[in-house]
Amino acid sequence: MVTVLTPAVLRLLAAAPELAAAVVPGDLQVATSLRSTWPADLVAAATEQAALRARASSRLRDADAMVLTAAGLEQATSTAVARHRAARVAASATSAVDLCCGIGSDLREIVAAGVRAVGVDRDETHAWCARHNSGAAVAVADVRDVRLDGVDAVYVDPARRAGDRRGGSDPPLEWCFSLPVARVVVKAAPGLPLSAVAPGWEVEFVADGRDLKEACLWSPAWATAARRATVLPAGVSLAADPSTPQAEVRAPGRYVVDPSPAVTRAGAVADLAALLGDAWQIDERIAFLSMDSPTATPYGRLLEVAASLPFGVKPLGAELRRLDVGAVDLRRRGLAGDVDDLRRRLKPRGSRHAVVLLTRVDDKPWALVCFPVGPAGN
Ligand SMILES: C[S@@+](CC[C@H](N)C(=O)[O-])C[C@H]1O[C@@H](n2cnc3c(N)ncnc32)[C@H](O)[C@@H]1O
């Protein structure tokens, strides 16, 4: 049963913590027994809250104490990413307005970072949730009607337009770029076309582990680079410097670094090669880097190369058998083809887990059978 979560229902729920503690999502017997004491829609709403909190707990801190809606949770920034942004806001602003604050996942991190902040959302239920979750004042209004005189900094996380992964948003990015405040930071989809970003704004691509989460756009007063790659949870950030020379191109050596998607999207592969010191690219147009010594980096996954060969299903299958490989993580870069079909045709049966890079070397289709070095993650 999907309940309608209104501020009135949420207020009743907040006043009945014993109900919240008693519900068990998916347990009909418990729900039936609770309905003998509590109104049925309140039991349904409490059950829905419990399910949402359970769903939120993998990416939002203290999810058990939050008030959520399904739509609000779906659009909420994860705690790791929200904290990173909030720390950067707090480094140069003492007060901020969170326009489009949703259920307040970003807002509570901005507050926790020591910034005096208020939120605005036109959705009354989201505003109620944000108030509860952040402890900040939250106004119910259309952000286009908000006066921003004297405001130190603004954060906007516009609603994504349904099905649009390339940056279409409400309010639109152009509106965010024209806000009359010097310090503005806007959350955008990581696939947004860079041509849609206003001149002078920094684009920070943020990855959490291997997942590219977002493009965070910082106004010129805040920008410290045109593009940068940030990798969490390490919390490290690499600026793409247009004056960094392209890395040397050579055949793969003993190790490969598969850069974080934040690094490739930011165009910072040459900067990563320079940071690693003795790294080179395995092909002019391919972002895999190679090294002769195992230098670990938070900006990519370090792999040891066990076999390097021109791509072909039969020779690759033979190498996998020789290396006793059973499970393969197939990574394709610069080579077309159906990965699932290839996995079926390779039929690996051994006991080891390998990462197989399907790529190009000297513009020829190439395969590298690799084993991860150190802990998985970036
Ligand atoms: C992506 S969510 C914000 C998520 C939030 N940053 C978080 O981490 O919880 C976007 C929010 O923008 C609100 N919104 C969209 N257009 C708006 C407008 N013109 N005025 C006010 N709020 C708006 C929606 O109601 C929604 O709650």
PDBQT file of the ligand as one rigid body, heavy atoms in Angstrom, charges set to zero:
ROOT
HETATM    1  C1  LIG A 401      17.131  16.926  -6.359  1.00  0.00    +0.000 C 
HETATM    2  S1  LIG A 401      15.985  17.389  -5.144  1.00  0.00    +0.000 S 
HETATM    3  C2  LIG A 401      16.992  18.060  -3.882  1.00  0.00    +0.000 C 
HETATM    4  C3  LIG A 401      17.697  17.008  -3.056  1.00  0.00    +0.000 C 
HETATM    5  C4  LIG A 401      18.501  17.538  -1.906  1.00  0.00    +0.000 C 
HETATM    6  N1  LIG A 401      19.683  18.251  -2.297  1.00  0.00    +0.000 N 
HETATM    7  C5  LIG A 401      18.884  16.422  -0.961  1.00  0.00    +0.000 C 
HETATM    8  O1  LIG A 401      20.056  16.026  -0.957  1.00  0.00    +0.000 OA
HETATM    9  O2  LIG A 401      18.026  15.940  -0.224  1.00  0.00    +0.000 OA
HETATM   10  C6  LIG A 401      15.233  18.731  -5.921  1.00  0.00    +0.000 C 
HETATM   11  C7  LIG A 401      14.118  19.462  -5.179  1.00  0.00    +0.000 C 
HETATM   12  O3  LIG A 401      13.833  20.653  -5.917  1.00  0.00    +0.000 OA
HETATM   13  C8  LIG A 401      12.502  21.017  -5.664  1.00  0.00    +0.000 C 
HETATM   14  N2  LIG A 401      12.152  22.018  -6.715  1.00  0.00    +0.000 N 
HETATM   15  C9  LIG A 401      12.170  21.858  -8.062  1.00  0.00    +0.000 A 
HETATM   16  N3  LIG A 401      11.852  23.029  -8.649  1.00  0.00    +0.000 NA
HETATM   17  C10 LIG A 401      11.638  23.937  -7.677  1.00  0.00    +0.000 A 
HETATM   18  C11 LIG A 401      11.287  25.300  -7.648  1.00  0.00    +0.000 A 
HETATM   19  N4  LIG A 401      11.086  25.997  -8.785  1.00  0.00    +0.000 N 
HETATM   20  N5  LIG A 401      11.165  25.922  -6.459  1.00  0.00    +0.000 NA
HETATM   21  C12 LIG A 401      11.351  25.244  -5.309  1.00  0.00    +0.000 A 
HETATM   22  N6  LIG A 401      11.692  23.931  -5.262  1.00  0.00    +0.000 NA
HETATM   23  C13 LIG A 401      11.823  23.297  -6.428  1.00  0.00    +0.000 A 
HETATM   24  C14 LIG A 401      11.758  19.715  -5.715  1.00  0.00    +0.000 C 
HETATM   25  O4  LIG A 401      10.552  19.812  -4.978  1.00  0.00    +0.000 OA
HETATM   26  C15 LIG A 401      12.776  18.751  -5.045  1.00  0.00    +0.000 C 
HETATM   27  O5  LIG A 401      12.496  18.574  -3.684  1.00  0.00    +0.000 OA
ENDROOT
TORSDOF 0
